[in-house]
Amino acid sequence: MHLISKNELRRLQIKRLTEFANSTQKLSEDKILKEKLLKSRLLHQAENVGISISMSLEVDTAPIIAALWEMKKKVYIPRCLPKRKMEVTLYNKNTSLEKTK
């Protein structure tokens, strides 16, 4: 049995995710997820929607957010605060973003 260190496992997973992030399969799956979400009855009933701003290896939320704005939904995103705290804040086209860890 071959044991692998935590750092090596992390490196391998990041490599796999990076390869997947650059694939046509990811683009297809992101599109399918967006379409399913936008068909949701619950979403159509909601006035406010919470979502995160995606990082490069995650589901691309930018097209989802754009669609939510077109639907006149209020979009809220998490905002990191000092001392490992977080709040939810209104997000629109005029919101300035600051990258955090």
Buried (B, 14 or more C-beta within 10 A) or exposed (E): EEEEEEEEEEEEEEEEBEEEBEEEEBEEEBEEBBEEBBEEEEBEEBEEBEBEBBEEBEBBBEBBBEBBBEEEBBBBBBBEEEEEEEEEEEBEEEEEEEEEE
